[in-house]
């Protein structure tokens, strides 16, 4: 693999000052190293979860930061020879899975020198994250990967133009993202579904206190279109449940609170519940508003978990850390984005049509489900390497 001049110039770059913390001890057995830039983090975490659960291997994920995971999470080494060498000396990975479009030439070269099999997934148009002229470095870096899996045709064309041969390149689409299918007690679901009978139901999940008024107003407006509509409301702060129930009752609402073992009847307009049973609420509500996204710090719940349960999604302008997922859902008309409380009321009214809600929920489910085959492909490649075979 000819890195030569371009790599030499790249390695002359100024190394940032600073001390990196000592890493934890390397566990025994095989280690799969997954390097995940932000745009590839969610699918790489799902890959890590499945490798840990299904194969029992240790997975090291390098990224800027990640939600709670069973994988070992570390910052990536600085992309300079001595930093990468120290990192590889410590972790001694058996296979490297890199994601996204940014290439890290020092890392790639060091792995190549150690004959580590490398796979590039979620691959996009390649680029190098350091200013300068590095002749041939993109081509030589891409040449180190045994397999390159592009996210779409445009990325595939860019990778072919950059020098990836046809026998190493596959346009597979995206990998699977975590959807965290929440468990539920089927007896409770069946009982509540029977009590709801044919009533339309919507869920307002993880609602911040500042959003409560907008949710209640949207429910009031929607009741004009469907007078038997039931709101299932999950306050972000569980301690707000009692005060919220009392405040709504003072305004004339007929409220039931699950914390008080109250069950909704045919006259109940709002059912206030806890966040411990999302698997139950997603399955009962054809429409879900994801709270925190309208007014507050941003959405905290992964929209893919809602999509995987077959509930149509409403979201405000603050997606929080889930912007890429919301972008995919919105592009497929699988989520409805609203800009204000008034927009929420209108969007909710539109989705009271069972056909519209079902179409949007089906589109969301398709997005949540896609990529499983791609993840299986990558897992197969990793297993091939761990079994001692070549890709």
C-alpha angles and dihedrals in degrees: 000000000000109000094146118128100013092050092045091055091045092053091054089070119119111269113225116244120243142093121262117216119251111264124236119263117283112251119231122261130034121343124202112201115209116186109199125186115195097270091054099036100100097051092042091054089051090050089050092049093051094046090051095045099040104030103025094227127142113254122200114199119194114198143127091267138324141201118256110302140160090238122094105256120204136160111258117258117260106267096250125110100250094046094049091044092053090048093051093044089056102041101031094196120201096212136009124219112188124188138204134014105294113099121209103203099188091051092046093047093049091050090049091051088055092047093240113166110241132198124190113209134178082025119187135172101316124244140164118234097218126080116243146074112285109170115217094354098121092050094046092046092051089047090066095068119093091202132018119196113195122206095221145353094271091054090046091055091049091050092048089050089051091056109269108146120230094245091061099039127082127175098215105152124232127332123245118282123215111268099173099212100215119224122238140184105254092204090059092046093051092046094049093043088054092049091048089050107170096342116130112242135195131184128220104196128198093354114191116223090247089058098049095091092051092050092048091047091049089051091050091052093046091052087066087065098037111022094190095052115139124208118209104199125194111188115213089227108053088203089066094065099090095042091046092050092050092047092051092047089051088056090053100262120144102232136182123193120206091204088065091049090250116151122206116251131192092284098048113115100181131028114196113205141166131259093245095087107047091137087063097045096046090053093049100044119069089195128044130188110202107220128219087046097089104045121358141037097330137270113314099183123084106244090211090070089056091045092050090056093055099249121140110241132230118186137175128224095278108075094168113202091344099074095120092050093047089047091056092046093047092048089055092046086245095125131038115222117209128192102200146006090271090053089050091055092049094046091048090051091052092051093051084085102095092214094053093046091048093050092050093045091050091051090049092049090051091053092047091049099045119099097039091113091050091052089049089053092052092046089052090053092049091049091050090057094044089051088058098254130124125249 
